[in-house]
Amino acid sequence: MKSFEYNGHRSWGYLCLKILVSGILALIILTLLCKIYDDPPQHHINLDGVTDRIFAPYRRYFCFQEGFSVGKTNNEGYNNTFDFEKGMSLDVLLMGSSHMEAFGVMQDENTANLLGEFANERVYNIGVSGHFFPTCASNLKAALRKYAPSKFVIIEIMNLSFTDETFASIINHTFPHIDGAVGTRNPLREFMRENPYIYRAYLNIFHFLPNKFPTQDYSSFSQNNPELLAKVLAQMSDTLSQSKSGARLIIAYHPPVSLNLDGSLKIESDPQVSRQFSELCEQNGIYFLDMSERFLSEYAKDYTLPYGFINTSVASGHLNRYGHRMFAEEIYKLMQRIEAQS
């Protein structure tokens, strides 16, 4: 009887050891696969207030989940091909969301690099995922204080409709930071981010949990409160004037698109909302760019879509390399017109 119990205990111990070793080997294999398949640089809280979060500096990344890209962040942790040093002269500062973060395309194919080539000027990109118009508007003062671009500040947006509460929080400087209060850190989450497989599993589970971070609703076409929007834009214009950098502000809008049943391209945007936004920008000395016509004409010419990749759904997701080129070209044309008028 004693011998049977001993063998039983030994069998259970051997089984647990096999499970442990198998689990460790599986984790190693899955981590290596994720390193190759989808290993974007992990972010943390940005203490200077220019962006709510920032990536690790000099971090090489591999992104094959949406598009195909391999690259490396610069010394500050942004997706630029050059480093920023204190006192460096910049011509153009590009702010925006994950579309400008541009981890779905190669670095030489993104808007910032293409715009720099077209204009033969130094364009610095601080685009970070989740940084939509309200966040960029709230962080504009800090960005100007640090980078002081001499010619243009460009804010990329993909949505034009916002609630009164959002506008009020921008005006009152109470718009919430993306990752909570600036200066706070989550050691557990940062530890998990170091392993791409664990972090990917965490994100997949996170999407099923309540109270996750808010996302933009691109299906909302409601008109903005004109008084509140005008106050936000006037505040941004005043911030630019007070910076004394001499830069002019461009808000560059690229709308979502979809395909109709007959194969034609549909712009998922209300022209009246865009017109209202454009008119209020003009009243406050801000330039507004709407990519709707360019997207339609490009598709009519050769069926080129600005969004989607060969490994994702058609006409959805982030800007692809064609979308980035269209966006950069139209921004450059607007910059040329502005400079010709001045």
N, C-alpha and C positions, 0 to 999 in steps of 0.2 A: 504493500500500500504506500509506504514512504517512497519507494522507488518510482511508483507511478506519478505521485504528486510532484516529485522532483523533475521527472521528465516533462510533466505538464507545464510546470513553471518555466523550464528551459525552452519549451516550444513557444510559449507566449513571449518570452524575452527575445527569442530569435525572430518571431513574427514582427514584433515592435521595431526591432533593429532594421529588418528588411523594409518596413514602411517608412522609417525615418530616412534611410539611405535613398530609397526610391523618391521620396519627397524632395530631398536635397538635390538629387540629380535632375529631377523634373524642373525644379526652380532654376537651376543653372542653365538648362537647355532653353527654357522659355525666356529667361532673361537675355541670353545671347541672341535668340531670334528677335526679341523686341528691340534689342540694341541695333539690329540691322534694319528691321521693318519700320519701327516707329519710336524714335528716341529724341523727342524735341528737348531743347534745354529747359531745365526746370527753373521756375521763377520764385522770387521771394519779395517781401515788402520793400518798396523803394523809399528810403528815408528823406530824399531831397524834394519830394512832392511833385517832381516833373511828370512822373507816371505813378500810378498806385502800386504797380509791381514791376519788377525788372528781372531779367534773366542773369544767370551766372556768366561772368566774363570769360572770354576765350573758350567757350564751350562748343565743341563740335556736335553737330546734330545730324540725324538721319530721319527723314520723314517720307515714308512711302505709303501711308494710309490714305492720303488725299493728295494726289499729284506725286511728284518725285523730286526730292531735293536733298542735297548734302551741302552743309556750310558750317560757318563758325561765327559766333557772336564776337563783337569787338570788345575793347577793354572795359566798356561800361555795361556790356550785356545786351546791347541792341543789335539788330540785324543790319549792320553796315560793313562794308568792305574796308573801311579805314577806322582808325582810332580817333577819339576826341581827346584833345589835351586842353587844359584850362587856358583861356585866352585865344583859342583858335578862332579864326575868322570863318564864319559860315554865311553862305548866301541864302539858303533856303532851309527852313525847318519843316519837316513833314510829321504831322501827328495823326493818329488814327487807331483803328482796331486791328483785329487779326488779319484783315485784308492787307494792311500795310506791314504788319509783322511778316507776312508773306513766306511762311514756311512750306507752302505747297509748290513753290517754284524755285529755281536756282537763283542765287543771289544776283547774278548779272541780268536776270530777267524781271526783277521786281520794279515797281514804280519809281522808287528813289534812285536806283542806279540808272535806269533809262532816262529819267528826267535830268539827272546830272550829265549824262552824255549829250542829250539834245541841247541843253542850255550851256554846256561847258562851264558849269558852276558846281560849287560844293554843296550838295544836298545831304542833310543829315536826317536820318529816319529814327523816330522814337515810337513807332507804331507797336502796340502791345495788345494782345487779345483782351476783349472786354472793354476796351477804351472807346466807347461810343461818344456821340456828340456831347452829352452832359458832362462826362468825365473830362473830356478834352477842354471844354469850356471852363470847367472848374480849375483845371491845372495850367491854364494858359499863362497866368502871371508867373508862376514858378518856372515854366519852360522858357519864357522870354528873359527872365532874370538870369538864368544859367547860360543860355545859348546865344541870345541877342543876334538873331539872323539879320543881315543887312538889307535883304530884298523882299522876301516873302515868308509868311507862315501859311502852310496849307493844312487844313483839317479835313480829313476824309470821313464821310458819313454815308450810311446806307439806309437811314430812316429819317423822315422829316416830321413825324408826328409825335408830340410829347404831351404829357399831362400837365395841368396847371401846377400840381405839387412838385413835379420835376423842375419846372421853370423857377418856381418860388425858392426851391432849395439851392439852385445855382445862384440866384440873385442874393440870397442870404448867406451864401458860402457854407451851406450845411448839407450839400449833396454827399451821400455816403461813399466812402472808399470801397473799392471792389473787395478787398480782403479784410474788411474790418478796419479798425483804427490804425492809423499809421504808427509804426513803431512796435506793433504787436507781432508776435511770431508764433507759429504752431510747430513745435519741434517734431511731433509725431508725423505730421503731414510732410514736413521737409525731409524727414528720414525716409519716408515711403517714396518720395519723389526720386531719390537716388537710385532706386531700382525700377527700371521702366516697366517690367511686368507687373510688379506689385502696384505701381501707380496706375497702370492701365486698368487693372482689376478694381482698384479703388474708385476710379472714375466711372466705370460701368455700374458698380453698385450704387454710387452716389446719385446717378440719374434716376434711381428708383426711390430715393429717399425724399421725404417732404422738406420744405424750407431750403431748397437748394438756391444757388445764386440766381437772381432774376436775369432773364434774357430778353432781348428785344423782340417785339411783335411786329414783324414787317407787314402783316396783313392790315394794320390799322392805317386808314387813310383820312382820319378825321382832321378837320382844320384846327390849327393851333390857336390858342388865345392870342390875338394880335398884340395886345398891350404887353403881355408878359414876354412874348417872344421878342418884341421890340426892345424891352428892357434888358433882356439877356444879350442881345446883339449890341446894344449901346454900351453895355458894361464891357463886353469883349473889345469893342472899338476903343473905349477909354483906356483899357488895360494896355492896348497896343500903343496908343499915343503917349501914355505915361512912361512906357519903356524907353522911349526916345531912340529906338533902334532904326527907325525909318522904314521898317518892314511893313508891307501891306498884307492884309488877311484875305485868303481865298478859302471858301468852304466848298469842297468838291464832292458832289453827290453822285453816287452810282447806284441806280435803283435795282432791286431784284427783278428777275425776268422768269418767264415760263413759256412753254410751247402750247399753242392752241391745238385742237384736234386736227385742224387742216395743215399743221406743220408750221404755221406762221409764228412769229415772235410776239409775245405780249409783255409790255412793261408793267410790272406790278406796282404802279404808283399813280396817284391822282394828280393830273396836271394842275388843278386848282391849288392843291396844297403846295406843290412845287412853285407855282407862280407867286403865292403869298410869301413863301420863304424868300424867294429871289427879290421881290419888291422891298421887303423889310431889310434885307441885307444891303440893297442899294441905298436905302434911306439912311443907313448907318455907316456908309463908307466901306462896306465889305463886299467883295466880289463873290459871285455865286456861279458855280459850274454844274450843269445838269447833263449827265451822260446819256440820257434817254435817246436822243436823236442819233448819236453816234452808234449806240448799240443796234438800233433799228436799221440804220444804213449799212452797217457792217454785215448784219445777218442777211439783208436783202441782196448784198453783193455776192457773197460766197458762203453763206450759212455759218459764219464764224460766231461762236457763242462766247461771252465774256466769263461765264462761270462753268465749273465742272471740269472733270478730268477723265481720262480713259479708265480709271479705277474707281470712279464715283458715278452718281446719278447725273444725267444730262441737265444742263442749265441750272444747276443748284450748287450750293456750297460757296467756296471762296473764289476770288478772281483767279483765273488761269493765266498763262503767259500772254495769251491774246488780250485778255481783259486788262492786264497790267500795261501792255503796250498802248492800247487805246486810251487808257486813263492818263498815262504819262504824256501821250501826244496832245491830248486835249488840254491838259494843264499847261503844257509848254506853249500852245497856241494862245491861251488866255494870258499867260505871262508876257508874251511878245506884244499883244494888243495893249496891255496895261502900260508897259514900258514905252510903247510908241506914243501913247497919249500924254505921258508925263515929260 
